[in-house]
Amino acid sequence: MHLRRILPPSAALLCLVLFACSQPDAEPPAAPAIEATEILWDTWGVPHVFAPDTDGLFYAHGWAQAKCHGDLLLRLLGRSRGRAAEYWGESYLDGDRRVHTLGVPRLAGEWYEAQTPQFRSAFDAFARGINDYVREHGDQIDDEVEAVLPVVATDVIAHLIRVLHFGFVARLQSLQGLGPEPPGSNAWAIAPKRTADGHAILVANPHLPWSSSMIWFESQLTTPEVNVTGAALLGDPFHGIGFNDHLGWTHTVNTHDGVDLYELTLQGDGYLFDGEVRAFEREEVTLHVAGGDDETLVVRRSVHGPVVEESEGKAVAARVVGLDQPHLFDQYWDMARAKSLAEFEAAQKKLQMPMFTTMYADRDGRILHVFGGRTPRRSSGGWDDWAGKVDGTSSANLWTETLPYEELPKVLDPESGWLQNANDPPWTTTFPAALDADDYPPYVAPRFMHFRAQQSARLLMDDESFTFEEVVAAKLSTRMRAAERLLDDVEAAVAVHGGDAARRAWDVLAAWDRTADAGSRGGVLFERFLGEMQRSGVGFATEWDESHPLTTPDGLADPKAAVAALERAAAAVVEEHGALDVAWGEVYRLHRGEIDLPSNGGPGGLGIFRAVYYAPGEDGHGTAVGGDSYVAVVEFSDPIRAEALLSYGNSSQPGSPHNGDQLELFSKKELRPVWRTREDVEAHLEERETF
């Protein structure tokens, strides 16, 4: 039976803490046995789950996700089940077609059967927690989404596959919410030699859409064998980003090619392969539509994978890595339980995660960057050769294996004392460079370093001894690397080619502090100017050069055209906002419900480490819709010190006090403390639930 109550801190626990503190030479007490599953909700709406076993742990995690995101969670699971049109009408039919074409429900069933008894039970428990919350609190859930009940484990697995393999890896499922901007992330690992207190520091910073399947859910999960804090993508039972008392990890979206699109030549009812006609594997699926007619979908699969498009005489089949790697949950459970680099790497070597860079740091001072995921072992060619459609008529192009962990780019404990990734290829993870791209097959990753990655590296290079507070300040920096690179060239161009309008615009840029802070004046003009340059085809005099990765691109290829772009940008800013020097936070806002606050940060293409993306709002304003989502700065001291921010709050349910409650901290460029001990959580307790 489920009980809910608010209780004061345990007197027995307080005595134990005082006793331990009074005897500094004593061995730390063993972790007390956990007799019942509890969720202690702190004042930021973060659940701290304490459970005696894994089933209780993941049951409570499912319950907590349903409590905070029930409406959205059930809608996502319904879509991943491939029955969304049956529940909510014809507007969902295209999504259902795609889910079944890609074989998501079929794969989910196969994955469930492949689980060990422990993880099959954990998936079941997570689904049961969702169901029980909705059944007990149906008045808190939109009636429309309750059609999805009961949730089963295969729905959870289907959601994982749809988002991860066909969203992130293959981009064959829409990630929603960010428009043309790809999902991104930043990550740092700083060794003790570069920190003031002599402890390694990890910075986790995904910046994904602030909606739909890209929502992060923050929690702490504790049993007698694990104590991990971090964030899961909504609908996942396990933390994608996390840290325990010994170590932590985060991910960035890497320059990874885990999908190939094979062009098939159709002949009769089949396709040509190695000079012969092969028959497609076929399946018929009936799609039900609320208020409409049923539809029969014919799914075809070649030896390459599912057919995802067809034109006269041709078809395209998609081959995606990782679909035969069903033990992702196991891997992340082992990562969460790991106490050393050796144990963590043993988990990583399973390569159940199909993509992502992994950034790692630990209490022993070790730092690690792994260009992770499943990279196909291809027969030949470079990055560009596999980026488009590939000839599917020959088995010579059909890869059948992926690179093992030992062959992936990795850097451990570099001379520099720091590692970074900002969605750039692994070759620029630190300086002096620790990897040589020529040592790896050319199809593994391209070669470039964009402005945000350059800013990431410069922030790390510019401080020889970081305090915790300095790391936080650097993470929240909105300084524009593109402006640092271009403004001297703009000044020279205006002096030669500029009229009165260009000189007035330059006066604003000259006085500007080069940031996208809320009160900064000049950033809006510079952003518009850079956009006008790009639209008119004005490039750099010197393009990016891998022999000078941190100082190129540079210069203006056509200074006169650049000045014309500045004049157009200035006219547009005055017309839209009334002044050339309009403040960044007047134009770019943080909106959620009744919340309306000035924003800071901007598009990563400007070289801003605090990447934030905006959609057009009312009255010419931009509304933040993606970017810095979950941020965690973790110092591996004893005890762990951590601060975090979940920008949009830990709930999307209407009426929840935690729907948007962290936006004020975002607006102020602040993080909040992460509470991990019972004592700290009890001191900031909002609610206790016991199962």
Protein Blocks (a to p, Z undefined) as FASTA:
>chain_A
ZZdddddddfklmmmmmmmmmmmmbccddddddfbdcddddfkopacdddfbfklmmmmm
mmmmmmmmmmmmmmmmmmmnopmmmmnojklmmmmmmmmmnommmmmmmmmmmpcfklmm
mmmmmmmmmmmmmmmmmmmpcfklmmmpccdfklmmmmmmmmmmmmmmnopaceehnlma
ccddddddddfklcfklpacddddddddfehjlbccddddddfkbccdddddehiabdfb
dcdfkbccddddddddfbdcdddddehjbdceehiacdddddddddddehiacddddddd
dfkbccfbdcehiacddddehklmcklmmmmmmmmmpcbfklmmmmmmnomafgdcdddd
dfkopacdddedjddddfbdcfklmmmccdfkbfklmcfbdcdfklpccdehifkopacd
ehiafklmpccdfbdfklpcfklpccdddfklmmmmmmmmmpmbdcfklmmmmmmpcbdf
klmmmmmmmmmmmmmmpcfklmmmmmmmmmpgoiacfklghjlmmmmmmmmmmmnopacf
bdcdfklmmlccedjfblmlmmmmmmmmmmmmmmmnopaklcfklmpccdehjbccdded
ddfklopabacdddddeehiacdfbdjfbdcddddbdddddddddfkopafbehiakgop
lmmmmmnopaddddfbfklmmmmcfbdcdZZ
